[in-house]
Amino acid sequence: MTERLQPGDVAPAFALPDADGKEVSLADHKGRKVIVYFYPAALTPGCTKQACDFTDNLDLLAGAGYDVIGISPDKPEKLAKFRDKESLKVTLLGDSDKKVLESYGAFGEKKLYGKTVVGVIRSTIVVDEEGKVERALYNVKATGHVAKIIKDLGI
């Protein structure tokens, strides 16, 4: 089981391809707060709801100084299809070897319909301007999660 991040930890560095195959890194966002959220799969109902919620609130979050990055194990082609089909504005990155998911504690054992399975743990990590973890939320719900983050961050 991967260790979960705690507030105050240094957020693990990453550089992953976006929906267009362009590399995006956490370092690209230094000096800004970043909400990094991990989701199981593009083009699925819960993940679509969550990505649309982030997109709908992107201006509000950006206005409060937050960038939003969604990471899943999907390939860039699938992320592009997801972005285009749902008109998503959040940055979507693909972590096909799951190394970043694991480094953030967002991949491992979880309960799914009463069974223990290994997969992506829906998680959200808020990283401050210095690259440190401000909040680490695991096993979050797809629905209502963005509203909760906005409330918790006082936006």
Beta strands, then each sheet from edge to edge (+ up, - down):
strand 1: 15-17
strand 2: 23-25
strand 3: 33-38
strand 4: 66-72
strand 5: 91-94
strand 6: 107-112
strand 7: 115-120
strand 8: 123-127
strand 9: 133-138
sheet 1: 1+ 2-
sheet 2: 5+ 4+ 3+ 8- 9+
sheet 3: 6+ 7-
end
